[in-house]
Structure formats: C-alpha cells, structure tokens
Amino acid sequence: MYIIKVKGKAKIPNYIQLRDDNFVLIAYFRADRPLKKLEKYGLEGHEEMLQKIINELPFGKLKKLELS
C-alpha cells in the first residue's frame, strides 16, 4: 500500500490518497481528519503511526506504507 499527500488550493483542503500495490486508489480523505473508518482499509490499530506519517509526509511524494 502506498500513501501520498495532495496539496489543496484556495478553499480545497489537503487530501491523503491510499493506493494499493497496483497504484489503484483505495482511499481518499482529508488530511486534517484522516483517522476515521480505518478498519475499512485494513489500518485499524495503526492510527498513531499513520498520523505521524501524514504529518511528516511532504506534498506530492509517494511513500510505501510499511505496516508492522
């Protein structure tokens, strides 16, 4: 799974995209409210790690999510 942070413009907020190994979009949510319905994406229990990654991730850089 991959994660990318997309910068919004004007009134459009910043968003987070989660993509599978084939880069198919599997989740798209606001960066300021990312920790809702994580079980839907198989990320339950990883809230703190995911929040830290989102805060540190530069805009437009694709990062492989290593869930351990």
N, C-alpha and C positions, 0 to 999 in steps of 0.2 A: 504494500500500500504506500502511496506517495501523498505528500501534503504540499500545498502551495498557498501563499497569502497574496491576494489580489487587492491592489490599492483602489479604493473608490475615488470618484471625482465629484466635486461640488456636494450635492446632497446625498449622493450614493455612498453607503458605508463600505468599509473594507470587508472583504469576504475571505473565507477559507474554503478551499476545494480539497476533497479527498478523492484520490484516483486509485484504481486497482492496478495490478501489475501490467495490464494492457493499456493503461492510461485512460480507461473509461471512467467518466465522472460517476462517483457513487454517493457523494455527499457535497452539499454546498450550503454554508451557513455563515452568518455574520461573525466577524472576528471578535466583536465585543460581547457576544452571547454564544460561545461555542459549545458549552458543556451541557446541552440538552439532547436527550434521546440518543445517547452514545451506544446503548445496547443494540440499537438498530444497525449500527455499523461494526459491531464486534469490538468496541472500545471501552466497554464498561470496566471500571476498576483502574483506568488509566487517566483519569481526569486531571490529576496534578501534573503528570508528565506531559500530557497534551497541552495544557495551559502554558507550561514553561516553554515548550517548543514553539507555540504560537507567538508568545511574547518575544522570543529571540529570533524568530524566522524573518529574514529580510523579504521585502516585497518582490515577487516575481521569481524567486528561487525555489526550484523543485527540490524536495528533500524526501528521501526514503524513510518511512516510519519503521523503526525497529522496536517492536513491542516485546518487552521482556519482563 
